[in-house]
Amino acid sequence: MIIENSSAYFLYKKSKFGNEKNKRNCARLAIHRDFGIMDSYTIESSCYGYEVKGTGNEEEYPDIE
């Protein structure tokens, strides 16, 4: 919850804590599988845009040239 309180872009309700089959080769699951580390987390970001916290509106990132 610390990151949700300190960032306008992170929404805890949008977080997922499952191990979906299509993610079996991601680093988080590989660490668990190969080293037995139970609690490892990743933070994913979008290259497209974000949801404005508290509004439900989605915004695109501005073009950077």
Residue pairs with C-beta under 8 A, 6 or more apart in sequence:
1 12
3 10
3 43
4 10
4 11
4 12
8 52
8 53
9 50
9 53
10 43
11 51
11 53
14 51
19 29
23 29
26 42
27 42
28 40
28 41
28 42
31 37
31 40
32 38
32 40
47 61
48 60
48 61
49 58
49 59
49 60
49 61
50 58
50 59
50 61
51 57
51 58
51 59
52 58
52 59
